[in-house]
Amino acid sequence: MKALSIIQHTSADYLGLMEDHFEGRRIRFHYVRPFTEDGKVPEPSAMRDGLMLMGGGPWGSAGVRDVPTLEEEIKLTRAYLMYGKPVIGIGLGAQILALAADGDSKPSDYRFDVEYASRCDPGALNGYLPARYPNAVFMRDKPIPPSYAKVLAEDASGDPALFQIGDNSFGFSGHPGFKLAMAEDLIMEFDEIPDETTEQLAVLRQSKRQIEDALVPIMTGLIQMTGLMQK
């Protein structure tokens, strides 16, 4: 069985609906919580079969309110990339992936948006990425993928919604398995609240079925491209 290390930046942002898809494929995952009293970012010597970097709520990476473990996570992500191991970044995690791959991040207001992303590449995620899918973004700042990255989907503003680094690493601006309870917990966990939160909660509630349906092909393609089921 393959195993993933999953770095959380807040207790409210976790795999969500993605958990069942990993468990159904017998892919193990272990949450790492550096923000807790005894938590810390793993050393590169403790690498598993893959790395996931979750969102961070109000934490960003472009100098306004950087996550405290930013440098350690960039170092760890670079190690995974150097060894050819898959990395999946979501929200803040996508920013960290971009930075580790010699890209950048840019300042952007803390926001909560539930819009749609549009596929740019028909072969994205081995052909499984839907042409249009819900993109639930709960994030400060934005990732800037390196010039050699493939942009697989764009959001309504034309920014990368999904990009690929190398053969097996991916950055999502939105959480493909986002749940209403996760948004509610993020709102309660921090004093800072994005604009139009009430309206976006209503949109997220209405999008529940679409998110679930889109996640099925997204996870199929993601698992194939990352090789997490290969012996």
N, C-alpha and C positions, 0 to 999 in steps of 0.2 A: 504494500500500500504506500502511495506517495503521501507526503505530509507538507503542509504549508505553515509558515510563520505569518501571523496576521498582527500587524502593529496597529493598535488603536490610539487615537489622540483624545478621545472622550468616551465615556462609558456608553453614551447614547448611540454612537455611530459604529455599527458592527456589520456583519454580513447580511443581516436581514433575510430576505427571501432566497438569497444565494446559498444559505446554509443547507437547505434540503437538497439542492442540486449537487453540492459536493458530497454530502452524506450518501445520497443515492448512488453515487459513483465510487463510493468507498475511498474517497480522498479525505484524509484526516487534516484537521487544522487546529492550531494552538494559538490562542490569543495572547498577545504581549501588551502590557499596559504600562508604558514608561511613566505615565502621569501619576501613578499611585506611589505611595510612600516607599515601597520596596522595589518598585519596577525600574527597569532600565532597558535600553536598546541592546539587543543581542550583539555579541561580537561576530565579525565575519567568520571566525572559526567554528561558530555554532550554526552554520547555514543548514537549512533543510532543503527540500526539493523545489521549493518556490517561496516567493515572498509576496504578501499583499500589504498595501499601505492604505489605511482607511481615511475617511474625511476627518475634518478637525473642527467643525462648527465655526466659531469666530477666529480660530487660529489660521494664520496664513504663512506665506514664505517670502513675501516681497518687501519686508522691512517695516510694515505698519504694525503688525502684531504677530511676529513669527512664533511658531511652535517652539518651545524651549529645546527640544531634542533635534532640531533641524539638521545641524551639522553631522551628528552621529548617524541619523537616518540616511543622509546623502551618502556618507561613507559606506554604510551597509548595502545600500541599493547599488552602488557602483561595483561592489564586490560580487553581488549576484549577477550583474550584467557582464562583468569580466569573465565569470565562470560559465556563462551561457545559460544560467538558470532563469526561469520565467519570473517576471515581476508584474503585478497588476496593481495599478494605482487608481484610487477613486477620490475625486475632489482634491483635497489637500495632498493626498497620496499621488495624484497625477502630477501635481506641481513638483513634488519631491523626485518623482521619476524623471521629469523633464530636466530638472537641475542636475541630477546624477548623470544624465546622458549628454551633458554639455549644452543643454537648452537653457531656458530661463523661466522666470515668472514675472508677472506684472501686477502692480497694485490695482485692486478693484474693490468696490464696496462690498461689504458683507451682504449676501443676498440669498433669498429662498425663491426659486423659480421652478415651476413645473411646466415646461414647454415641450417642443418636439425637436428631435435631432433628425437630420437627413443624411443618408448614406452618400458618400462621395465616390466610393470604389465598389463596383459590383462584386468583387471577389473578397470583400472585407469579412474577416472571421471565417475564412474558408468558404465564403459564399452564404453564410448563415445570418449575417447581420441584416435585420429588416430594413427596407428602404426608408421607413419612417418609424420612429419609436419614441415613447415618452422619455424625457430627460429631466430627472428631478435633481436639481442643483441646490445644495445647501453649503455655501462656501464663501470664504474671503479670498481675494486675489484670483489670478488666472494662470494656468500653465502656458508656457511658450515652448512647444516642442523644438528640438534641434532641426536644422535644415534637412538632415537626412531622414527624418522621421516620415512615416506615411500618415497623412490625415485621412482617416476612414469615414468620419462623419463630422458634420458641422451643426452648430446650434442655430437658433433663429437670428443671431447677430453675426453669423459667419465665422465665429470662433470655433476652434477644434472641440468637438464633443467626444471624439474618440480618436486616439492616435496610436500608432504602432512603432515600437523601437526594436530594430532587428527582426528576428524571426518569431520571437515568442513573448514579447513584453508589451503591455497595453496600458494606456492612460485614459480613464473615463472622467469627463468633467462632472457628470451626474452619476448617481448611484443606481445601477440597473435593477437592484433588488430592494429599493427604498420602501419602507413601510410607514403608514400614518403614525404609528406609535413612536417610531424613531424621531420623526419631526417634532412631535409633541414633547418628547423627552429632551431634545436639544433645546427647545424653547424654554423649558423649565430649568435646565441645567445651568444656563448662563444668563447674566443680567442683560447682555446686549441681544437685541432682537432685530432681525431684518425687517425692512419695510414690507408692507402688504402681506404680513404673515397670515392674517385671518383669511384673506382671499385665496392665498396659495394653499392653505390647508384644505379649503373646500375643493380646489382643483385636484389636489392629490387624492382626496377621498373619491372623487369621481373617476380618477384614472387608475384605480386599484386593479381592475380586471385587465386593462391594457398593459400595465406594467408586468403583471403576472404572465400574460400571453407572450409579450415580447421577450421576456427573460428566458423562455424555453429555447428558442433558436440561438439567442446570444450566448447562453451557457454551453450549448452544444458546440458552437464554433470556438468559443474561448477554450474549452477543455481540449479540443483537437489541436488548436494552434499552440497551446502551452505544453502539450505532451504530458499532461498530468495523469493520464491513464496508461501511458506506455510503460512497459517493463524495462 
